[in-house]
Amino acid sequence: MEDTRENLHPEGRPVGRRTVLPPTPVKGDEMIVPGPWAIHIHKLPFRVARQGDILQGRYLDAFSAMPNQREPCLRYGIDWTAQEFQQQMNDSLPRVEAALMQVVGQQNELEFRSIDGLSACANCHWTESDTLCQYTQAIPTLDPLTPARNHMNPRQVSLSASTPRDTSRNPFYPLLPSTGATSRPIAPPAQPHGLIKYASEQVWLLNEYSKLVRQLTGLHDKSQCLGAQLEGLEHDLTAANTTTTTTTTEQPIQQTVNDVRASHQELEQKIRRIMMHVINMMEPTPRGPT
């Protein structure tokens, strides 16, 4: 487990927030059940992804509402540590969007075309080359038993085998096209020292779950207090409005009511967001036939 300290912008965000990172990301072309990095990315702890509590860009709101589908796996040959993977995603908003696409996308990434016109695969979106992506062309039915590394983006297949590729520009293997019931099943991770890695990931997940539950409890208590405060202020405002003498007393009361109502709504949104994370952590992903 690694940690890093991010120097976040001052617009309503704390400076020096300590971000605890999951273990080193896995590598391979397997479809792996959602794990620590899927949960971490879904929480969007990236300075380029937020302005205060407001998600940036055109896609993150839609993506963050989707359930986790898989653990993001890096290509063989990309030896990023957890901190390096985090820094790569912090470099630009499209990289955050592309990483979340890998986590929540269906096997056929073309389904994202319904989201504000997005038609590129995660790799092309990572490199901000959406207009060059050829993954939107018709894709033939693939043998589900053939390794995914043989089914590259058509734009990548057209490259000469002797042409060196900058794999850091395309960190993920393309997802297989959707083939219905014959889709390649999601498999558990097969890594050296798998039991040790699995145990460390489970400990990390339990810690994250405990933190989310504590956050949820605290936010719920604050929401209850704000709700009671809002009810009292609205009662005072109603009483002020029923007086026969017009004064300026109700104006500051109205402003206070508006401020408390906005804070209450913000807390409710945070509660819903944390509930989504808890559901994603606890909901098992169905596996295909073995």
LOTI-256853 format. One line per 3 residues: number of its first residue (from 1); for each residue x, y, z of N, C-alpha, C. Coordinates in steps of 0.05 Angstrom, whole numbers, plus 5000, padded with zeros to 4 digits. Example, Ala and Ser with C-alpha at 12.3 -4.5 7.8 and 13.67 -1.06 7.14 Angstrom:
residues 2
1	5264,4886,5156,5246,4910,5156,5264,4934,5156  5257,4955,5142,5273,4979,5143,5258,5001,5157
This chain:
residues 290
1	5017,4976,5000,5000,5000,5000,5018,5025,5000  5011,5044,4983,5027,5068,4981,5009,5092,4988  5022,5114,4995,5007,5139,4999,5021,5162,4986
4	5007,5182,4979,5018,5206,4967,5004,5230,4978  5017,5253,4976,5004,5278,4985,5000,5295,4960  4975,5303,4955,4969,5318,4931,4968,5348,4939
7	4980,5365,4922,4977,5394,4926,4954,5403,4910  4931,5404,4923,4906,5410,4909,4902,5440,4907  4885,5448,4888,4879,5476,4884,4863,5486,4907
10	4864,5512,4912,4851,5523,4936,4822,5528,4933  4810,5524,4910,4782,5531,4906,4764,5512,4923  4763,5517,4948,4744,5502,4965,4755,5474,4972
13	4779,5467,4964,4790,5441,4970,4813,5442,4989  4816,5423,5007,4838,5424,5026,4864,5420,5012  4886,5433,5022,4912,5429,5011,4927,5408,5027
16	4942,5391,5014,4957,5371,5028,4941,5347,5037  4919,5342,5024,4902,5319,5032,4918,5293,5027  4918,5275,5046,4932,5250,5044,4915,5229,5029
19	4924,5219,5007,4910,5200,4991,4923,5173,4995  4909,5153,5006,4920,5126,5009,4913,5111,4984  4934,5101,4971,4931,5087,4945,4929,5057,4949
22	4915,5043,4931,4914,5014,4931,4941,5002,4925  4944,4976,4926,4969,4963,4918,4976,4968,4889  5000,4960,4881,5009,4964,4853,4988,4952,4834
25	4980,4967,4813,4960,4957,4794,4968,4932,4780  4949,4914,4775,4955,4889,4761,4960,4894,4732  4973,4875,4719,4978,4876,4690,4966,4851,4677
28	4958,4854,4652,4948,4831,4637,4924,4839,4620  4914,4819,4606,4891,4824,4587,4866,4808,4597  4866,4799,4622,4843,4785,4632,4822,4804,4641
31	4797,4794,4642,4775,4810,4653,4773,4802,4683  4781,4820,4700,4783,4815,4728,4760,4829,4743  4749,4816,4763,4727,4828,4779,4737,4854,4792
34	4719,4873,4796,4727,4899,4807,4741,4895,4834  4763,4910,4837,4779,4908,4861,4786,4936,4871  4810,4938,4885,4817,4963,4898,4819,4987,4878
37	4831,4983,4855,4834,5006,4837,4808,5014,4824  4790,4995,4819,4764,5002,4809,4749,5020,4829  4750,5013,4854,4737,5029,4875,4750,5056,4878
40	4777,5056,4878,4792,5081,4881,4786,5100,4858  4787,5090,4833,4782,5108,4810,4753,5118,4810  4734,5101,4818,4706,5109,4818,4701,5132,4838
43	4718,5134,4859,4715,5156,4878,4725,5182,4867  4741,5181,4844,4751,5204,4830,4768,5223,4848  4788,5212,4862,4805,5228,4879,4827,5242,4863
46	4820,5257,4842,4840,5269,4824,4834,5299,4823  4855,5315,4825,4851,5345,4825,4840,5354,4798  4846,5341,4776,4835,5350,4750,4806,5342,4747
49	4795,5325,4764,4768,5315,4761,4748,5332,4776  4757,5349,4794,4737,5363,4811,4745,5393,4813  4724,5409,4815,4727,5437,4823,4710,5439,4849
52	4724,5437,4872,4709,5433,4897,4696,5406,4896  4669,5405,4899,4655,5380,4897,4641,5376,4870  4647,5394,4851,4634,5393,4825,4652,5377,4806
55	4641,5356,4794,4656,5340,4775,4659,5356,4749  4683,5354,4737,4690,5369,4713,4684,5353,4688  4683,5367,4665,4680,5353,4640,4652,5345,4634
58	4648,5332,4611,4621,5324,4602,4613,5296,4609  4632,5280,4619,4627,5251,4621,4627,5240,4649  4641,5253,4668,4645,5241,4694,4619,5237,4709
61	4600,5256,4706,4574,5253,4720,4560,5227,4712  4560,5222,4685,4547,5198,4675,4562,5173,4683  4589,5173,4680,4605,5150,4686,4603,5143,4716
64	4604,5163,4733,4605,5157,4762,4579,5145,4772  4557,5148,4757,4532,5136,4764,4529,5107,4756  4549,5097,4741,4548,5069,4732,4562,5051,4752
67	4554,5025,4754,4568,5007,4772,4595,4997,4761  4612,4989,4779,4638,4979,4770,4634,4952,4756  4649,4948,4734,4648,4924,4718,4673,4907,4720
70	4696,4920,4724,4721,4905,4723,4743,4921,4736  4765,4907,4743,4789,4920,4753,4806,4929,4729  4816,4954,4729,4832,4963,4707,4859,4949,4707
73	4867,4937,4684,4892,4923,4682,4910,4937,4662  4936,4941,4670,4955,4954,4652,4966,4934,4632  4976,4945,4610,4989,4928,4590,5015,4915,4602
76	5022,4892,4592,5048,4881,4598,5069,4900,4588  5089,4905,4604,5110,4924,4597,5108,4951,4609  5084,4957,4621,5081,4982,4635,5083,4977,4665
79	5105,4985,4676,5112,4979,4704,5108,5003,4722  5083,5013,4722,5077,5036,4739,5072,5026,4768  5083,5041,4786,5076,5037,4814,5048,5049,4819
82	5037,5045,4843,5011,5057,4849,5013,5088,4847  5034,5099,4857,5037,5129,4856,5040,5138,4827  5055,5124,4811,5058,5132,4782,5032,5130,4767
85	5016,5109,4772,4990,5107,4760,4972,5130,4768  4972,5137,4793,4957,5160,4803,4966,5186,4789  4992,5190,4787,5002,5214,4775,4995,5215,4745
88	4996,5192,4731,4988,5192,4703,4959,5201,4699  4942,5192,4717,4914,5200,4715,4910,5229,4723  4927,5239,4741,4924,5267,4749,4934,5287,4728
91	4947,5276,4707,4958,5294,4686,4937,5308,4670  4914,5295,4666,4893,5308,4649,4866,5295,4655  4845,5311,4650,4818,5301,4654,4811,5278,4635
94	4819,5278,4609,4813,5255,4592,4825,5229,4603  4848,5230,4616,4859,5205,4627,4842,5194,4650  4832,5212,4667,4814,5203,4688,4789,5191,4675
97	4778,5204,4655,4754,5194,4642,4759,5167,4629  4783,5164,4616,4789,5138,4604,4793,5116,4624  4805,5122,4647,4808,5102,4668,4781,5093,4678
100	4763,5113,4682,4736,5106,4692,4720,5091,4671  4725,5096,4645,4713,5081,4623,4721,5051,4626  4746,5046,4632,4755,5018,4635,4741,5005,4658
103	4735,5020,4679,4723,5008,4703,4693,5003,4699  4678,5022,4687,4649,5019,4686,4638,5011,4659  4655,5011,4638,4645,5006,4611,4637,4977,4607
106	4618,4973,4589,4611,4946,4580,4634,4936,4563  4633,4910,4555,4655,4899,4539,4657,4914,4513  4635,4923,4502,4636,4938,4478,4635,4968,4485
109	4657,4982,4483,4658,5009,4492,4642,5028,4475  4632,5018,4452,4616,5036,4435,4590,5044,4448  4582,5030,4469,4558,5038,4483,4560,5066,4495
112	4584,5076,4497,4588,5103,4508,4580,5125,4487  4573,5117,4463,4565,5137,4443,4540,5151,4452  4524,5138,4469,4499,5151,4478,4505,5172,4499
115	4530,5175,4508,4536,5195,4528,4549,5219,4515  4533,5238,4508,4542,5264,4498,4561,5260,4474  4556,5240,4457,4571,5238,4433,4598,5224,4435
118	4605,5214,4459,4631,5201,4461,4632,5175,4445  4652,5173,4427,4652,5150,4409,4680,5138,4407  4698,5145,4425,4725,5134,4425,4729,5113,4446
121	4747,5095,4441,4754,5075,4461,4770,5089,4483  4775,5075,4505,4789,5086,4528,4817,5094,4521  4831,5078,4505,4858,5084,4497,4860,5110,4481
124	4843,5113,4461,4844,5137,4445,4835,5162,4462  4816,5158,4480,4808,5180,4497,4831,5187,4516  4846,5168,4525,4869,5173,4543,4889,5191,4529
127	4893,5187,4504,4913,5203,4489,4900,5227,4475  4874,5232,4481,4860,5254,4469,4860,5252,4438  4857,5228,4428,4856,5223,4399,4829,5212,4391
130	4808,5223,4402,4781,5212,4397,4774,5212,4367  4783,5233,4353,4775,5234,4324,4790,5214,4307  4811,5202,4318,4826,5182,4303,4818,5153,4309
133	4801,5150,4329,4793,5124,4338,4777,5109,4317  4785,5085,4310,4771,5068,4291,4756,5046,4304  4754,5046,4330,4740,5025,4345,4710,5027,4339
136	4701,5049,4328,4673,5053,4323,4665,5039,4297  4684,5028,4282,4677,5014,4258,4666,4986,4265  4653,4974,4245,4642,4947,4250,4664,4928,4258
139	4659,4913,4279,4679,4894,4290,4668,4866,4286  4683,4848,4273,4673,4820,4270,4671,4806,4296  4654,4785,4296,4652,4768,4320,4678,4754,4325
142	4687,4754,4350,4712,4743,4358,4709,4717,4372  4729,4700,4370,4730,4676,4385,4735,4683,4414  4716,4677,4432,4719,4685,4460,4742,4672,4474
145	4753,4650,4463,4775,4636,4476,4802,4647,4467  4802,4665,4447,4827,4676,4437,4835,4698,4456  4861,4699,4465,4869,4720,4483,4863,4748,4473
148	4856,4766,4491,4847,4793,4483,4870,4809,4470  4895,4801,4476,4917,4817,4465,4919,4815,4435  4906,4794,4423,4906,4791,4394,4885,4809,4381
151	4867,4821,4396,4846,4837,4385,4851,4866,4392  4868,4878,4377,4875,4906,4382,4856,4925,4369  4857,4950,4377,4843,4971,4363,4852,4970,4334
154	4833,4971,4314,4840,4970,4286,4862,4990,4279  4862,5013,4292,4882,5033,4286,4909,5023,4294  4910,5007,4316,4935,4996,4325,4944,4973,4308
157	4925,4957,4298,4931,4934,4281,4944,4943,4255  4936,4967,4245,4946,4976,4220,4975,4984,4222  4986,4987,4246,5014,4995,4249,5032,4972,4241
160	5055,4978,4230,5074,4957,4223,5084,4944,4248  5089,4918,4247,5099,4903,4270,5126,4913,4278  5141,4925,4259,5168,4935,4265,5167,4963,4277
163	5144,4976,4277,5142,5003,4287,5140,5002,4317  5160,5014,4331,5158,5014,4360,5135,5031,4370  5121,5021,4390,5098,5034,4401,5105,5046,4429
166	5096,5069,4433,5098,5081,4460,5075,5071,4477  5080,5048,4491,5058,5036,4506,5047,5053,4528  5063,5073,4537,5053,5090,4558,5031,5108,4548
169	5028,5110,4521,5006,5126,4510,4981,5110,4509  4983,5084,4510,4959,5067,4510,4962,5046,4533  4955,5054,4557,4961,5037,4580,4944,5012,4583
172	4921,5011,4569,4903,4988,4573,4901,4972,4547  4894,4946,4551,4886,4930,4528,4858,4937,4520  4851,4938,4494,4824,4943,4486,4805,4922,4497
175	4781,4931,4505,4761,4912,4514,4750,4896,4491  4743,4872,4496,4731,4855,4474,4704,4866,4466  4696,4863,4441,4669,4870,4433,4648,4853,4447
178	4625,4863,4451,4604,4848,4465,4594,4825,4446  4594,4801,4457,4586,4778,4440,4565,4762,4454  4549,4775,4472,4527,4761,4484,4536,4740,4504
181	4522,4717,4503,4527,4696,4523,4554,4683,4520  4567,4687,4496,4593,4674,4492,4616,4693,4499  4610,4715,4513,4631,4733,4520,4651,4719,4538
184	4675,4729,4537,4696,4718,4554,4689,4723,4583  4690,4702,4600,4682,4706,4627,4702,4723,4643  4692,4736,4663,4709,4751,4681,4723,4731,4699
187	4749,4734,4701,4765,4714,4716,4777,4728,4740  4783,4713,4762,4797,4725,4784,4826,4730,4776  4840,4748,4789,4867,4754,4781,4886,4730,4785
190	4903,4726,4765,4923,4705,4767,4950,4718,4766  4961,4723,4790,4986,4737,4792,5005,4721,4810  5031,4724,4807,5050,4711,4826,5044,4719,4854
193	5047,4701,4873,5041,4706,4901,5012,4715,4903  4994,4702,4889,4966,4711,4887,4952,4713,4914  4958,4693,4932,4944,4693,4958,4952,4717,4975
196	4978,4724,4974,4987,4747,4990,4975,4773,4979  4976,4775,4952,4964,4799,4939,4934,4801,4945  4921,4778,4943,4892,4777,4948,4886,4786,4977
199	4902,4776,4996,4898,4783,5024,4902,4813,5029  4923,4824,5016,4928,4852,5020,4906,4869,5008  4895,4860,4986,4873,4875,4973,4848,4874,4990
202	4843,4850,5003,4820,4848,5020,4822,4865,5044  4846,4867,5056,4851,4885,5079,4845,4914,5071  4856,4921,5047,4851,4948,5037,4821,4954,5033
205	4807,4934,5022,4778,4938,5017,4763,4941,5044  4771,4925,5064,4757,4927,5090,4762,4954,5102  4787,4964,5100,4793,4991,5111,4777,5012,5097
208	4775,5010,5070,4759,5029,5055,4730,5028,5062  4720,5004,5066,4692,5000,5073,4686,5013,5101  4705,5008,5120,4702,5020,5146,4702,5050,5145
211	4720,5062,5129,4721,5091,5126,4695,5102,5114  4685,5088,5094,4660,5097,5081,4636,5096,5101  4635,5075,5117,4613,5072,5136,4615,5095,5157
214	4640,5101,5166,4643,5123,5186,4635,5149,5173  4644,5154,5148,4636,5178,5134,4606,5180,5132  4593,5158,5124,4565,5157,5120,4550,5164,5147
217	4560,5152,5169,4547,5157,5195,4550,5187,5202  4574,5198,5199,4578,5226,5205,4561,5245,5188  4559,5239,5162,4543,5256,5144,4514,5253,5151
220	4505,5229,5159,4477,5226,5166,4470,5242,5191  4488,5242,5211,4483,5258,5235,4482,5288,5228  4501,5297,5211,4501,5325,5204,4475,5332,5188
223	4467,5314,5171,4442,5319,5156,4418,5321,5174  4417,5304,5195,4395,5306,5214,4395,5332,5229  4419,5341,5237,4420,5367,5251,4412,5390,5233
226	4422,5390,5208,4415,5411,5190,4385,5411,5183  4374,5387,5182,4345,5385,5176,4329,5397,5199  4337,5392,5224,4323,5404,5247,4327,5434,5247
229	4351,5443,5241,4357,5472,5241,4341,5485,5219  4339,5472,5196,4324,5483,5173,4294,5486,5180  4284,5465,5194,4256,5466,5201,4250,5489,5220
232	4268,5494,5240,4264,5516,5258,4266,5543,5244  4285,5546,5226,4288,5571,5211,4264,5577,5193  4254,5556,5181,4230,5560,5164,4206,5568,5181
235	4205,5557,5205,4183,5566,5223,4186,5595,5230  4211,5604,5236,4215,5632,5243,4209,5650,5219  4216,5640,5195,4211,5656,5171,4181,5659,5166
238	4166,5637,5170,4137,5639,5167,4125,5658,5187  4135,5657,5212,4124,5676,5232,4131,5705,5225  4155,5709,5214,4162,5737,5206,4146,5747,5183
241	4139,5729,5164,4123,5737,5141,4094,5742,5148  4085,5732,5171,4056,5735,5178,4052,5761,5194  4074,5774,5202,4070,5799,5217,4059,5821,5199
244	4044,5839,5211,4032,5860,5195,4051,5882,5188  4072,5885,5204,4092,5906,5199,4114,5895,5182  4120,5909,5160,4141,5900,5141,4168,5909,5152
247	4185,5890,5157,4212,5897,5167,4232,5883,5150  4257,5888,5155,4279,5874,5141,4288,5850,5156  4274,5842,5177,4283,5819,5193,4282,5793,5177
250	4261,5791,5160,4259,5766,5145,4280,5762,5124  4293,5784,5115,4314,5781,5095,4338,5765,5104  4350,5772,5127,4372,5754,5136,4363,5726,5143
253	4338,5724,5153,4328,5697,5159,4325,5681,5133  4315,5693,5112,4312,5680,5086,4339,5671,5076  4360,5688,5078,4386,5681,5069,4398,5658,5085
256	4393,5658,5111,4403,5636,5128,4389,5610,5120  4362,5612,5115,4348,5588,5107,4359,5577,5080  4364,5595,5062,4375,5587,5036,4403,5573,5039
259	4420,5585,5057,4446,5573,5061,4444,5546,5074  4427,5543,5094,4424,5517,5107,4412,5497,5088  4393,5505,5072,4381,5487,5053,4402,5477,5032
262	4419,5495,5023,4440,5487,5004,4460,5468,5017  4467,5473,5042,4485,5455,5056,4472,5427,5060  4447,5428,5066,4432,5403,5070,4431,5386,5044
265	4426,5400,5022,4425,5386,4996,4452,5375,4989  4474,5390,4995,4501,5380,4989,4507,5356,5006  4499,5356,5031,4504,5332,5048,4488,5308,5037
268	4464,5312,5028,4448,5290,5017,4461,5278,4993  4473,5296,4976,4487,5286,4952,4512,5270,4960  4526,5278,4981,4549,5263,4990,4541,5236,5001
271	4519,5236,5015,4509,5211,5026,4502,5191,5003  4488,5201,4983,4482,5184,4960,4507,5174,4946  4527,5191,4943,4552,5183,4930,4566,5162,4946
274	4567,5165,4973,4581,5145,4989,4565,5119,4989  4538,5120,4989,4522,5096,4987,4528,5081,4961  4532,5096,4939,4539,5083,4914,4565,5068,4916
277	4585,5081,4929,4611,5067,4933,4608,5042,4950  4592,5044,4971,4588,5020,4989,4575,4998,4973  4554,5005,4957,4540,4985,4941,4560,4972,4921
280	4576,4988,4909,4596,4977,4889,4616,4958,4903  4623,4965,4928,4642,4948,4942,4630,4921,4950  4605,4922,4958,4592,4898,4969,4578,4881,4948
283	4573,4892,4924,4558,4877,4904,4577,4860,4887  4574,4834,4888,4592,4817,4873,4586,4819,4843  4607,4816,4827,4603,4816,4798,4598,4787,4788
286	4576,4782,4774,4572,4754,4765,4593,4745,4746  4602,4720,4749,4622,4709,4732,4610,4691,4711  4623,4689,4688,4614,4672,4667,4621,4643,4673
289	4613,4624,4655,4619,4596,4659,4649,4591,4659  4658,4573,4675,4687,4567,4676,4692,4542,4659
